[in-house]
Amino acid sequence: MYRKLIWLSLTLAAVGQLNAADNEPQQIPALLPTQQQAAAAHLTAKLIGEHHYKPVTLDDAFSEKIFESYLKSLDPERMYFLQADIDQFKEARTKLDDAVLLENLEVPFNIFNLYAKRATERYAYARALLLKGFDFQQHESYQYNREKENWPKSDDQIRELWRKRVKNDWLQLKLAGKDDKKIVETLDKRYGNFLKRLAKLKNDDAFQIFMNAYTTTVDPHTNYMVPRTSENFDIAMRLSLVGIGAVLEDKDDYTTIRELVPGSPAALSGKLKEGDRIVGVAQGDKDAMTDVVGWRLDDTVALIRGPMDTVVILDVIPAEASPDSAHKLVTLVRKKISLEDQAAKKSIITLNEKGVQQKIGVISLPTFYEDFEARRKGESNYKSAARDVSRLLSELKTEKVDGVLIDLRNNGGGSLSEAIELTSLFVGAGPVVQQRDAQGDTNVMKGYAFGVAWNGPLAVLINRGSASASEIFAAAIQDYHRGLVFGETSFGKGTVQTIVNLDQITQTQPPQYGELKMTIAQFFRINGSTTQLHGVNPDFSLPSTSDSEHFGESSYDNALQPMQINPADYHAINEQPDNLTLLQKRHDQRVAKDKDYQNLLEDIEDFNQQRKKKEISLNEVERRKERDALEAKMKLRKKEEGTDAEKSSANTESASSVDADADMDSEDALKKRDKKAKDVLLHEAAYALGDLVELQKSRQNPGARSGRSFRAAKEHSIQ
């Protein structure tokens, strides 16, 4: 008890500089809707009602769905509102349709203003808790996943939730090596910054959140964008922003790296990877680190962006580390990220056994890119994914590869015309995809290739992050029986969106109404089925590293349901594959002896178990034990990988590269935690394609040696 009092007094001394008055809830002025916003809402409803692929009636029943979506947008973990607050807006459940149709947004703005008031109260209380300190010897836990819990019923109940939340924040920093004084400074600044951002909220913020609650209730890919958001979207589509080249997402209060843009400073540094969490940003060596935990994503992005050739320093928690682990600082120089940095890459994996070699050509395609403007102007050498892949295929044929593997993992789509042209490189002229509009009219979209660029063994590697145009390509290769699809079930996005500029419709200048991204059609495979919701199911499955419950089209409650239409007029190139059972048998025998593959399976199981957890211990001893066990496991894994690398006598061939959008909410899965895991799946796909090549040769030449399983090189290079 004496030691505890000493610790508490030291903590109080450390936070003596905090002004108790600063922790009192600030009075935030109520936000009011503008006439233009009310008009924009009405125009949006009119466009959705008349032109959306799935007509919806904006009535009281639909209003209740919008209401639930709105609450989830404002308070997803149910940490701000009380049950009494929800009861207060009981009548509002059926009034949100009237708010839009009658151009009176008072009700949704009242809900937002109460959210801002409650959030201000909660963070002011959180700052006050820093004056008291915590006892980390107690055995209690913090429930961080409250998405499906009841709303707190009393002030005491919600204060207890926030006490545990702040205690967890403190413990994370303590385990990361910060002393009590620094912890208090960091958390006080973090909570204070959130209060400052609340005070700076504008009516555009409230309007954007409400409108997206409405539009995404229609379907997950219909979105409204206020002028500021619309400008950011245009920058992303042009791929010409100045920054570090990382696609970011908000996940559990952390700004998390979802994807690294090929050729960007973030990718070329080798210091960042998918799944890393950015907790701080500094502008150069002399600037103080700004804590960004809990920040809005667009605010963090604005902080990371900046003038070309300037320095930004990121405070990062590595993807594979626990939040309690030590952070790392990553220094990057901002560069212009352009279309030229998007690259299709080729590489060769050499498979060896007893003097017999096979060469598998790998083409990695991060997006279906196309320089639309250059093509419109008639420039002959405009950038094109299909053109670049065609050239790479020509090079691979010269290098006499035995098979080609197209890697579309995490390729979220892009140009539809490029997907069609790319398909034609393998199947020739003919139907590739069907598109059905809101009136039920179907258009069969065909490729018009002048010749097949590759007619040898082919496989396509996909994962949950493969969406839209990627699914069109993989589905067509599958339907034509042109090649096999390896990996896991794809995202399942089979819908088409268009951008409607509301200011152009109303002829408003300067822009004030924003833009609407709206679903207007659905894709169908040439066999009449659809990739919508179901995705593309692989012919040959590899371990799933994604959380399908929270990532992919099936994770949306209101995703458009799949349907069947008539097949297009097409003819399969080959017979239905009949050697999948044998491929699976060889795969099972091979991976049973592959330590890297078994490690990946173990990691997937651990990650799946972690996903099921909703609580975390607030006992310091228990948390240290968990963290130390994870770090010890990672160190042992890296040591084993280093030993394996030294023992490996793999043949590698250098690979050349050429310059190479998804509408999805992405969930960081285990596949993005470590590059090694990604390589394991790529190599096993190459092994399986090698087996397919051998089986096909055996069928053509019965005297050829069969039953052989190739052991592939441990590494291959991509330069």
Rosetta blueprint (number, residue, H / E / L):
1 M L
2 Y H
3 R H
4 K H
5 L H
6 I H
7 W H
8 L H
9 S H
10 L H
11 T H
12 L H
13 A H
14 A H
15 V L
16 G L
17 Q L
18 L L
19 N L
20 A H
21 A H
22 D H
23 N H
24 E L
25 P L
26 Q L
27 Q L
28 I L
29 P L
30 A L
31 L L
32 L L
33 P L
34 T L
35 Q H
36 Q H
37 Q H
38 A H
39 A H
40 A H
41 A H
42 H H
43 L H
44 T H
45 A H
46 K H
47 L H
48 I H
49 G H
50 E H
51 H H
52 H L
53 Y L
54 K L
55 P L
56 V L
57 T L
58 L L
59 D L
60 D H
61 A H
62 F H
63 S H
64 E H
65 K H
66 I H
67 F H
68 E H
69 S H
70 Y H
71 L H
72 K H
73 S H
74 L H
75 D L
76 P L
77 E L
78 R L
79 M L
80 Y L
81 F L
82 L L
83 Q H
84 A H
85 D H
86 I H
87 D H
88 Q H
89 F L
90 K L
91 E H
92 A H
93 R H
94 T H
95 K L
96 L H
97 D H
98 D H
99 A H
100 V H
101 L H
102 L L
103 E L
104 N L
105 L L
106 E H
107 V H
108 P H
109 F H
110 N H
111 I H
112 F H
113 N H
114 L H
115 Y H
116 A H
117 K H
118 R H
119 A H
120 T H
121 E H
122 R H
123 Y H
124 A H
125 Y H
126 A H
127 R H
128 A H
129 L H
130 L L
131 L L
132 K L
133 G L
134 F L
135 D L
136 F L
137 Q L
138 Q L
139 H L
140 E L
141 S E
142 Y E
143 Q E
144 Y L
145 N L
146 R L
147 E L
148 K L
149 E L
150 N L
151 W L
152 P L
153 K L
154 S L
155 D H
156 D H
157 Q H
158 I H
159 R H
160 E H
161 L H
162 W H
163 R H
164 K H
165 R H
166 V H
167 K H
168 N H
169 D H
170 W H
171 L H
172 Q H
173 L H
174 K H
175 L H
176 A L
177 G L
178 K L
179 D L
180 D H
181 K H
182 K H
183 I H
184 V H
185 E H
186 T H
187 L H
188 D H
189 K H
190 R H
191 Y H
192 G H
193 N H
194 F H
195 L H
196 K H
197 R H
198 L H
199 A H
200 K L
201 L L
202 K L
203 N H
204 D H
205 D H
206 A H
207 F H
208 Q H
209 I H
210 F H
211 M H
212 N H
213 A H
214 Y H
215 T H
216 T H
217 T H
218 V H
219 D L
220 P L
221 H L
222 T L
223 N E
224 Y E
225 M E
226 V L
227 P H
228 R H
229 T H
230 S H
231 E H
232 N H
233 F H
234 D H
235 I H
236 A H
237 M H
238 R H
239 L L
240 S L
241 L L
242 V E
243 G E
244 I L
245 G L
246 A E
247 V E
248 L E
249 E E
250 D E
251 K E
252 D L
253 D L
254 Y E
255 T E
256 T E
257 I E
258 R E
259 E E
260 L E
261 V L
262 P L
263 G L
264 S L
265 P H
266 A H
267 A H
268 L H
269 S H
270 G L
271 K L
272 L L
273 K L
274 E L
275 G L
276 D L
277 R E
278 I E
279 V E
280 G E
281 V E
282 A E
283 Q L
284 G L
285 D L
286 K L
287 D L
288 A L
289 M L
290 T E
291 D E
292 V L
293 V L
294 G L
295 W L
296 R L
297 L H
298 D H
299 D H
300 T H
301 V H
302 A H
303 L H
304 I H
305 R L
306 G L
307 P L
308 M L
309 D L
310 T L
311 V E
312 V E
313 I E
314 L E
315 D E
316 V E
317 I E
318 P L
319 A L
320 E L
321 A L
322 S L
323 P L
324 D L
325 S L
326 A L
327 H L
328 K E
329 L E
330 V E
331 T E
332 L E
333 V E
334 R L
335 K E
336 K E
337 I L
338 S L
339 L H
340 E H
341 D H
342 Q L
343 A L
344 A L
345 K E
346 K E
347 S E
348 I E
349 I E
350 T E
351 L E
352 N E
353 E E
354 K L
355 G L
356 V E
357 Q E
358 Q E
359 K E
360 I E
361 G E
362 V E
363 I E
364 S E
365 L L
366 P L
367 T L
368 F E
369 Y L
370 E E
371 D L
372 F H
373 E H
374 A H
375 R H
376 R H
377 K L
378 G L
379 E L
380 S L
381 N L
382 Y L
383 K L
384 S E
385 A H
386 A H
387 R H
388 D H
389 V H
390 S H
391 R H
392 L H
393 L H
394 S H
395 E H
396 L H
397 K H
398 T H
399 E L
400 K L
401 V L
402 D L
403 G E
404 V E
405 L E
406 I E
407 D E
408 L L
409 R L
410 N L
411 N L
412 G L
413 G L
414 G E
415 S L
416 L H
417 S H
418 E H
419 A H
420 I H
421 E H
422 L H
423 T H
424 S H
425 L H
426 F H
427 V H
428 G L
429 A L
430 G E
431 P E
432 V E
433 V E
434 Q E
435 Q E
436 R E
437 D E
438 A L
439 Q L
440 G L
441 D L
442 T E
443 N E
444 V E
445 M E
446 K E
447 G E
448 Y L
449 A L
450 F L
451 G L
452 V L
453 A L
454 W L
455 N L
456 G L
457 P L
458 L E
459 A E
460 V E
461 L E
462 I E
463 N L
464 R L
465 G L
466 S L
467 A L
468 S L
469 A H
470 S H
471 E H
472 I H
473 F H
474 A H
475 A H
476 A H
477 I H
478 Q H
479 D H
480 Y L
481 H L
482 R L
483 G L
484 L E
485 V E
486 F E
487 G E
488 E L
489 T L
490 S L
491 F L
492 G L
493 K L
494 G L
495 T E
496 V E
497 Q E
498 T E
499 I E
500 V E
501 N E
502 L H
503 D H
504 Q H
505 I H
506 T H
507 Q L
508 T L
509 Q L
510 P L
511 P L
512 Q L
513 Y L
514 G L
515 E E
516 L E
517 K E
518 M E
519 T E
520 I E
521 A E
522 Q E
523 F E
524 F E
525 R L
526 I L
527 N L
528 G L
529 S L
530 T L
531 T L
532 Q L
533 L L
534 H L
535 G L
536 V L
537 N L
538 P L
539 D L
540 F E
541 S E
542 L L
543 P L
544 S L
545 T L
546 S L
547 D L
548 S L
549 E L
550 H L
551 F L
552 G L
553 E H
554 S H
555 S H
556 Y L
557 D L
558 N L
559 A L
560 L L
561 Q L
562 P L
563 M L
564 Q L
565 I L
566 N L
567 P L
568 A L
569 D L
570 Y L
571 H L
572 A L
573 I L
574 N L
575 E L
576 Q L
577 P L
578 D L
579 N L
580 L H
581 T H
582 L H
583 L H
584 Q H
585 K H
586 R H
587 H H
588 D H
589 Q H
590 R H
591 V H
592 A L
593 K L
594 D L
595 K H
596 D H
597 Y H
598 Q H
599 N H
600 L H
601 L H
602 E H
603 D H
604 I H
605 E H
606 D H
607 F H
608 N H
609 Q H
610 Q H
611 R H
612 K H
613 K L
614 K L
615 E E
616 I E
617 S E
618 L L
619 N L
620 E H
621 V H
622 E H
623 R H
624 R H
625 K H
626 E H
627 R H
628 D H
629 A H
630 L H
631 E H
632 A H
633 K H
634 M H
635 K H
636 L H
637 R H
638 K H
639 K H
640 E H
641 E H
642 G H
643 T H
644 D H
645 A H
646 E H
647 K H
648 S L
649 S L
650 A L
651 N L
652 T E
653 E E
654 S L
655 A L
656 S L
657 S E
658 V L
659 D L
660 A L
661 D L
662 A L
663 D L
664 M L
665 D L
666 S L
667 E L
668 D L
669 A L
670 L H
671 K H
672 K H
673 R L
674 D L
675 K H
676 K H
677 A H
678 K H
679 D H
680 V H
681 L H
682 L H
683 H H
684 E H
685 A H
686 A H
687 Y H
688 A H
689 L H
690 G H
691 D H
692 L H
693 V H
694 E H
695 L H
696 Q H
697 K H
698 S H
699 R H
700 Q H
701 N L
702 P L
703 G L
704 A L
705 R L
706 S L
707 G L
708 R L
709 S L
710 F L
711 R E
712 A E
713 A L
714 K L
715 E L
716 H L
717 S L
718 I L
719 Q L
